[in-house]
């Protein structure tokens, strides 16, 4: 899934800084230094020297924490961290910008960038979903954090240039989170934890109705009820499975499964 072109807000705001912040230039050398640090940082950013860009933006933020240059530097730090593959730092910087400037005209970009950073932190999490037997390794917190950030963009800023891509990523992340949940339900069932398996399956059915794993959740839930000897619940769940997924492989598996 390609990332939306992010070169980007900085260019737009640079024009704003030049056209709308003339008062900064009329002030003493301190404001000129703020402009200097910003331009140095922007130049480094544009040339892929992300560590140098971060250093310039941080210096600007520390020495001149107020004004248009500082505001733009604070979000550009997050972008530079992201491009430098420092995702945790990018998330922290985006969160700080959102906290300091909740009404800023480009705050949608901060949420989008936060979503991207969490999104690209998913690899270690996803690897654990399929390689580890330790359920504590199967935390979907980062996936959920990414989803939530993209959801803010879509819900609060529906006309944002980042809304369409955020919506696509939400659908993709929903599928990943549902898959991780079904893996846990299967793990519980395989190890005889039928109550936990049934409860996890119910959670999936309630929260991930738009994903393909609902079929698996119904199948696991029906079989877990059968193994627990809960005949009515097992029969009712099987009926729902048959109505919605008449060709499901779980129907024959249920029928071949001995009751508890």
Helices and strands as residue ranges (DSSP letters): H 9-20, H 22-26, H 29-46, H 50-63, H 68-83, H 87-100, H 107-119, H 122-131, G 135-137, H 141-156, H 163-190, H 194-207, H 214-227, H 231-244, H 249-256
